[in-house]
């Protein structure tokens, strides 16, 4: 079966998407097909695994279940995505092949090549379909941003964190994650030097000091 063509203004639907090769990763947004980036790198996989293990421990024994990519999330007949991590709290959404409808939490671990896609297209899509909480994760610089739906149904930045910080989920009380544990991955000396850069405070003289002499 051949690779689906990406033609200008050509639209696809769930039934067509399900016929595409299993060894290729695609997403549909408004019927438009987007090829996923190449296989995730080591840092991406490391951070994903560490987050997922903490999700597993937190949600164990409860009604909510965490999942990791690749897993299709069918938001509509023309909107199908594969978040890096997701949490589903309604068992009726879980089928043998995919998740039907919006998860409560979606996590995207972004790279420079996917940043605009994840920050713009997918954020708007998750907002539209009512994903309660959206985490955007970058491995360098190490950063997690948490967006939550407000009363008007719009995403607002709830909190963020980097090395040395602990983040807390607004949707799941008690879900706290130390980012030193998540980003416990090797960084180069040049990268660490950037983390340490701090501007010295500006020096100001009082009016009296300037007027003396």
N, C-alpha and C positions, 0 to 999 in steps of 0.2 A: 504494500500500500504506500503510495507516494506521499511526500511531504505536502501539507496543505499550502496552497499558494496564498501569498499575502498581496492581494490586488487592491488597488485604490478603490475605496468605497464598497468593496465586497464585504458582505456580512455573513456571519456564520451563526449557527444555533447549537444547542445542547446535543441534538441528535447527530449532527455532523461531527461535532467535537469528539464524541464518544467513539467514533470510528477511526480516529487518527492513531498512529503507532504509539504503543505504550512506552517506547524508549525515547520519545520526544516529549518535551514539556512545553505546554502552551497555556495561555490564559485568554479568556474572552472578556472584553469590556465593551458593552454596547454592541456586541456582535463582531467587533474587530478583534482579530487574532494577534496576540503578542507572543513572540518566541521568548522563552525564559533565557536568562543569561547562562553561560557555560556552568558546568558543575561547580558547586560552592567550594571555596578554598578551605584550608585547614583552620584558619581563625574562625571563619563562618561556622563550620561544623562544630568546633570546640565550644563557641558561645551558645549555639543552638542546643547542644547536648547538655550543657550546664543549666541552662534555663529550663529545659524540659525535665531534667531530673528534679529540680526544685518544684516545678509544677506537679509532678507525679506525687511527691511526698505530701504537698499541701492538699491536693484534691483526693488523695486516697481515702476510700470509704464513703465519699460524698456522692451527690448526684451529678456533679460536673466532672467532665472527662477531658484531659488534655490530649492533643494529637500533634504529630509532627509531619512535615512535608516528606514526600509528595502525597497529597490527598486533595481531591477535588472538593471545592465548596461551591455548590450551585446556588447562586443568589437569585438568578432568574434564568429564563430560557436562553438569554443572550449574554449573561454575566457569570463567568466561571473563573474562580481564582484558586491559587494554591499558597496560602500563607505559610511562612516558615514554621510557625507554631499557632495553635488555636485552642480555645477552650469552649466546649459545648455543654450546656446545662439542661437541654431538653432531649431526652432519649429518643423521642419521635423523629428528631432530625438525623439520627445516625442510621444510615443504610449500609448494605454490604459493600457498596461501591463508592459512596461519597457522602458528604454532609449536605443536607437539604435545608437551605436557608442560612441566615446570618449567625455566626458564632457570637458568643458574648464577648470574647476577647480574641483579637488577632494580633500577631507579632510578625513584623517584617525585619529581617536583618539585611540592611542595604549595603550596596557597593557603589562606587562612583558611577558605574554604568547603569544602575537601576534607581538611583536616588530620585530623579525627577518623576519617574514612573510611580514609585512608592509614595512619594510625598504629595504628588498632585492627583494623578488618576486614581490610584487605589485609595487614597485617603477620602476623596470625594465619593468613591463607590461605597466604601465601608460606612461613611456617614449617611449616604442615601438609604442604605438597607438596614440601618439601625444597629450596627456593631457597637456595643456599649463602650468598649475600651480598645484603643489601638496603641500598640507600642512600636516605636521606630528605634531600631538598634543599629549603631555603627560600631564596628570593631576597632577602627582607628580614625579619629580619636575615640577612645572608649566612652560611649555615651548611650543612655537610654532615655527617650522622651516618651511620656505617657500622655495620651490625649483621651479625653472622656466626653461623652455626649452631654450637653447641657440641656436645660429644660426646653429650649427651642429646637432641639434635635441637631445642633451643630457641635462639631468637635472644638474643644478648647484645651489648651495646654494645661494639664493638671499639675505635672511635676516633671523633673528630670534629674539625672544624676550621672556621675562619673566615678573614677577611682576614689575610694575613701567614703563614698556615699552609700546610703541605704534608701531604696525606693519602696513605696507602698502602693498597692493597687487601690483605686477608689471603688471599684466594683466588687472586690472580694476582700472583705474585712479580715485582717490578719495576714494577708499575703505580703510579706516583706522579704526583700532580697538584697543582700550585700553585694555591691558591684565588684568589690575586690575578688569575690569568689567567682563571679561570672566571667570577669576579664583576667583570670589567672592564666595568661598566655604570654609567650615570649615576645617582648618588644625589643627593637634594636636600640643601641645606645643613642643614636640620633633621635629616634622617636621619644625616648625617655627624657632626653635633654629638652625637647619641646614641652613636655609635661611640666618640667621644673621651672620654666621661664616665668619670672615675675618681675614686673616693673617696680623699681624703687619708688617710694613716695616722693612727690614733688616737694622741693624745699621752698618755703615761703618766709619772707622776712616781715616782721611787724612794721607798721608805719613809723614807730619810734626808732627802730633799728635803721630804717632807710634814711631817716631825717638826722641821725646823729653824725657828727663830723662836719 
